[in-house]
């Protein structure tokens, strides 16, 4: 099996699996209990919070555990709007993850004004447009650090500076960026930042929201006293333990993984462009996450390519995993100006820790054959204009 969909989710690292297995066997206590077996679990959660906070330059008390990156995104936007009732506007980009886009659509139905900042042909937000969009009613700006479909990295530091001059909060969805590039809340200047464990070889069902000390935000789930009364409910203790272990492994391997993945990605990109005609690379050549490759294959349907590759046990994506199966054109590819038929011909390959040079070689043998075969039987005309 060749797995090239690491932006959708990552395999559980063996060290994380071992940590979680050990935790399940030894620690079942409720961390809210006062007796020793509960206090021990509470201690493990506190240590996990410290590990995750340190990895992004935050304080332990600024980390709130959630069930996912999606929940963290919802928490950041809806929680700040609840805390700032005098403000009724938010700003986001045209290429955000569905966790943000669908939250924004929901809020629009509730009367919140949402401004969607356009992007250029590479997927980079228009800073001049963003500046002009800010009003005294703007509560929060939410722009992802790196795009999940293109890999394009956004100028979050500049956005934060613009926002601070106008007294506006800034949130960034760093779910895709975390583990692939530098994520430091102080360098970025953000007030809120979303993370997810399953994108860094950790378990599904656990994420985190960084909330800078002093930020105006209301609780997301009401109930008990958990997570400083900001997110009630008994904690996903085994998931949190796994999340922390994934961060520890990530910290140890980050430089090594980055160098190796960059080499494999460049090998794949160069090979595809050399071996397959009528192909378009989508996204920025350099200002992107190194392991994300998005290509349009003129004259074809991406789903046909994906399914043909799957018969060879090579697994890629046609875009965001949270949009997979939707009939509409990717809003990200539409935003960068691709025609619908070109957008529908696009597949994403996202490399990760466990990919090998042999994987890249196999893909470069199989993919050209599949594209040629599909084009021979396709009734679609190839038009690159």
C-alpha positions in Angstrom: 0.0 0.0 0.0 1.2 3.5 -0.9 -0.6 6.1 1.2 -0.4 9.6 -0.2 -3.3 11.3 1.7 -1.6 12.5 4.9 -3.3 15.8 4.8 -6.6 13.9 5.3 -5.2 11.9 8.2 -2.0 10.2 9.2 -1.3 6.6 10.4 -0.9 6.2 14.1 2.8 6.3 15.0 3.8 3.0 16.7 5.1 5.0 19.7 1.8 6.7 20.1 -0.1 3.4 19.8 2.1 1.9 22.5 1.6 4.9 24.8 -2.2 4.7 24.4 -2.2 1.0 24.9 -0.3 1.3 28.1 -2.5 4.2 29.3 -5.7 2.2 28.7 -4.4 -0.7 30.7 -3.1 1.3 33.7 -5.2 4.5 33.9 -9.0 4.4 34.0 -9.7 7.0 36.7 -11.7 10.2 36.2 -9.3 13.1 36.4 -11.9 15.1 38.3 -11.8 12.6 41.2 -9.8 13.5 44.3 -8.5 10.0 45.1 -5.1 8.8 43.8 -6.1 7.0 40.6 -8.1 10.1 39.5 -5.3 12.5 40.5 -2.8 10.5 38.6 -4.8 10.9 35.4 -5.1 14.6 36.1 -1.4 14.8 36.4 -0.9 13.0 33.0 -3.3 15.5 31.4 -1.4 18.4 32.9 1.8 17.1 31.6 0.3 16.6 28.2 -1.0 20.1 28.2 2.5 21.3 29.0 4.0 19.3 26.1 1.6 20.7 23.6 1.8 24.2 24.9 5.6 24.2 24.7 5.5 23.0 21.1 3.8 26.2 20.0 5.4 28.6 22.4 2.3 28.9 24.6 1.5 28.7 28.3 0.0 25.5 29.7 -3.1 27.4 30.9 -3.7 28.7 27.3 -4.4 25.2 25.9 -8.0 23.9 25.9 -8.6 20.3 24.8 -11.3 19.7 22.2 -12.7 16.7 20.3 -11.1 17.9 17.0 -9.7 20.7 15.0 -13.3 21.4 13.7 -14.5 21.9 17.2 -11.6 24.2 18.0 -12.4 26.3 14.9 -16.1 26.5 15.9 -15.1 27.4 19.5 -12.7 30.1 18.4 -15.2 32.0 16.2 -18.5 31.4 18.0 -16.9 31.8 21.4 -15.5 35.2 20.6 -18.7 36.4 19.0 -20.6 35.4 22.1 -18.1 37.4 24.2 -18.3 40.5 22.0 -22.1 41.0 21.5 -21.5 44.6 20.4 -19.6 43.3 17.3 -21.3 41.4 14.5 -18.8 40.9 11.8 -16.1 38.3 11.0 -13.5 38.1 8.2 -12.2 34.9 6.7 -10.7 33.8 3.4 -12.3 32.2 0.3 -10.3 29.0 0.7 -10.8 28.0 4.4 -11.4 24.5 5.5 -15.1 23.5 5.7 -14.9 23.7 9.5 -14.6 27.5 9.0 -16.6 27.9 5.8 -19.7 26.1 7.1 -19.5 27.8 10.5 -19.4 31.1 8.6 -22.4 30.1 6.5 -24.3 29.2 9.7 -23.5 32.5 11.3 -24.6 34.4 8.2 -28.0 32.9 8.7 -28.0 34.2 12.2 -27.3 37.8 11.0 -23.6 37.9 11.3 -21.8 39.7 8.4 -19.0 37.5 6.9 -16.4 38.9 4.6 -14.6 36.4 2.4 -11.1 37.7 1.4 -10.2 36.6 -2.1 -6.9 35.0 -3.0 -4.5 35.1 -5.9 -3.8 32.3 -8.4 -1.6 30.6 -5.8 -4.1 30.8 -3.0 -2.5 33.7 -1.0 -4.9 36.1 0.6 -5.2 39.7 -0.6 -3.9 41.8 2.3 -5.1 45.1 0.8 -8.7 43.7 0.6 -8.4 42.4 4.1 -7.3 45.8 5.4 -10.3 47.5 3.8 -12.7 44.9 5.1 -12.0 45.6 8.8 -14.7 47.8 10.4 -15.4 48.8 14.1 -17.9 45.9 14.1 -15.2 43.3 13.2 -14.9 40.8 16.0 -12.4 38.3 14.6 -10.3 37.5 11.6 -9.8 33.7 10.9 -7.3 32.8 8.2 -5.7 29.3 8.1 -1.9 29.1 8.4 -1.6 26.7 5.5 -4.2 25.5 3.0 -5.1 21.8 3.1 -5.6 21.4 -0.6 -2.8 23.5 -2.1 -0.4 23.8 0.8 -0.1 27.5 0.3 1.2 29.3 3.4 -0.6 32.5 4.5 1.1 35.7 5.8 -0.3 35.3 9.3 2.2 37.5 11.0 1.3 40.4 8.7 -2.4 39.7 9.2 -2.0 39.8 13.0 -0.2 43.1 12.8 -2.9 44.6 10.7 -5.6 43.3 13.1 -3.8 44.5 16.2 -3.7 48.0 14.8 -7.5 47.9 14.6 -8.2 46.0 17.9 -9.4 42.9 16.2 -8.8 39.3 17.4 -7.0 36.8 15.1 -7.5 33.1 14.8 -5.6 30.7 12.6 -6.5 27.1 11.8 -3.0 25.5 12.1 -4.3 22.0 11.8 -2.5 21.3 8.5 0.6 23.4 9.4 1.4 21.8 12.8 4.2 19.3 12.4 5.0 20.4 8.9 6.3 23.9 9.5 7.0 26.3 12.4 3.9 27.0 14.5 4.7 29.5 17.2 1.8 31.6 18.6 4.1 34.5 19.6 5.8 34.7 16.3 2.5 34.5 14.5 0.9 37.0 16.8 -2.4 35.2 17.0 -5.0 35.2 19.8 -6.4 31.8 19.0 -5.0 28.7 17.2 -6.5 25.3 16.3 -4.7 22.0 16.4 -5.6 18.3 15.8 -3.9 15.1 16.8 -4.7 12.9 13.9 -2.8 15.1 11.4 0.5 14.5 13.3 0.3 10.7 13.6 -1.8 10.8 16.8 -5.3 9.6 17.5 -8.6 10.8 16.0 -11.1 12.4 18.3 -8.8 14.9 20.1 -7.7 18.4 19.2 -6.9 21.7 21.0 -7.6 25.4 21.0 -4.9 27.8 22.0 -6.5 30.9 23.7 -4.1 33.7 24.5 -4.3 34.8 28.1 -6.8 37.7 28.4 -8.7 37.0 25.2 -12.5 37.6 25.3 -14.2 34.3 24.7 -17.1 32.5 26.2 -17.4 28.7 27.0 -18.2 26.4 24.1 -19.8 23.6 26.1 -21.5 24.2 29.4 -21.6 21.7 32.2 -18.9 20.7 34.7 -15.6 22.5 35.6 -13.4 20.7 33.0 -11.0 22.7 30.9 -11.3 25.8 33.1 -15.1 25.6 32.6 -14.6 26.5 29.0 -15.3 23.1 27.5 -17.3 20.9 29.9 -17.3 17.1 29.8 -15.1 14.3 31.0 -11.8 14.6 29.1 -10.8 12.1 26.4 -7.9 11.0 28.6 -6.4 8.3 26.4 -6.7 10.6 23.4 -4.9 13.4 25.2 -2.1 11.1 26.3 -1.8 10.0 22.6 -1.8 13.6 21.4 1.1 14.5 23.7 3.1 11.5 22.7 2.5 12.4 19.0 3.8 15.9 19.8 6.9 14.5 21.5 7.7 12.2 18.5 7.0 15.1 16.1 9.4 17.4 18.0 12.2 14.8 17.9 11.7 13.9 14.2 10.6 17.2 12.7 13.8 18.2 11.0 14.6 14.7 9.8 11.0 14.2 8.4 11.0 17.6 6.8 14.2 17.0 4.9 13.2 13.5 3.7 9.6 14.5 2.7 10.9 17.5 0.8 13.2 15.3 -1.3 10.4 12.8 -2.0 7.9 15.6 -2.9 10.3 17.2 -5.3 11.0 13.8 -6.9 7.3 13.3 -7.4 6.6 16.8 -8.7 9.5 16.7 -11.2 8.6 13.2 -12.4 4.9 14.0 -13.0 5.7 17.2 -14.9 8.3 15.4 -17.0 6.4 12.2 -17.7 2.8 13.4 -18.1 1.7 16.0 -20.7 -1.1 18.5 -20.2 -0.7 18.7 -16.5 -0.9 21.8 -14.3 0.6 22.3 -10.8 -1.7 24.2 -8.5 -0.4 26.3 -5.7 2.8 28.2 -5.0 6.1 26.7 -6.2 7.9 27.6 -3.0 5.6 29.2 -0.4 3.8 26.0 0.5 3.9 23.0 2.7 6.6 20.9 1.2 4.6 17.6 1.2 1.5 18.9 -0.5 1.2 18.4 -4.3 -1.9 19.4 -6.3 -2.1 18.7 -10.0 -4.8 19.1 -12.7 -4.8 16.5 -15.5 -6.4 18.2 -18.4 -9.2 16.3 -20.1 -9.8 13.8 -17.2 -12.0 13.5 -14.1 -10.1 13.3 -10.9 -12.3 10.6 -9.5 -11.4 8.3 -12.4 -7.7 8.8 -11.6 -8.3 8.3 -7.9 -10.2 5.0 -8.4 -7.7 3.7 -11.0 -4.8 4.4 -8.5 -6.7 2.7 -5.7 -6.8 -0.5 -7.8 -3.0 -0.4 -7.5 -3.3 0.3 -3.7 -2.1 3.9 -4.2 -4.3 6.3 -2.3 -4.6 10.0 -3.1 -7.3 12.6 -2.7 -9.4 14.9 -4.9 -9.3 17.6 -2.3 -10.3 18.1 1.3 -11.3 14.9 3.1 -14.2 16.9 4.6 -15.5 17.6 1.2 -14.8 14.3 -0.5 -17.8 12.9 -2.3 -19.4 16.3 -2.8 -20.4 16.9 -6.4 -19.6 20.7 -6.5 -16.2 22.0 -7.6 -13.6 22.5 -4.9 -14.2 26.0 -3.5 -10.4 26.3 -3.1 -9.6 25.6 -6.8 -12.5 27.8 -7.8 -11.1 30.6 -5.7 -7.7 30.5 -7.5 -9.4 30.8 -10.8 -9.5 27.3 -12.2 -12.3 26.5 -14.7 -14.8 23.9 -13.3 -13.6 21.2 -15.7 -9.9 21.8 -14.8 -10.8 21.9 -11.1 -12.6 18.5 -11.5 -9.4 17.0 -13.0 -7.3 17.8 -9.9 -5.9 15.4 -7.4 -3.9 16.0 -4.3 -0.9 14.0 -3.1 0.2 14.7 0.5 3.3 12.9 1.7 4.2 11.9 5.3 6.5 10.3 7.7 6.1 6.7 6.4 6.5 7.4 2.7 9.6 6.0 1.0 11.6 6.6 -2.1 10.2 3.4 -3.5 6.7 4.8 -3.1 7.7 7.8 -5.3 9.2 5.5 -7.9 6.2 3.3 -8.1 3.8 6.2 -8.4 5.9 7.6 -11.3 5.6 4.3 -13.0 1.9 3.7 -12.5 0.4 7.2 -12.8 1.6 8.1 -16.3 0.2 4.7 -17.6 -3.2 5.4 -15.9 -3.4 9.0 -17.2 -2.6 7.8 -20.8 -5.1 5.0 -20.6 -7.9 7.2 -19.3 -7.2 9.9 -21.9 -7.4 7.3 -24.7 -10.9 6.3 -23.6 -12.1 9.7 -22.5 -14.5 11.7 -24.6 -13.3 15.0 -23.0 -11.3 17.4 -25.1 -8.0 18.6 -23.6 -8.0 22.4 -23.4 -5.3 24.2 -21.4 -6.6 27.7 -22.1 
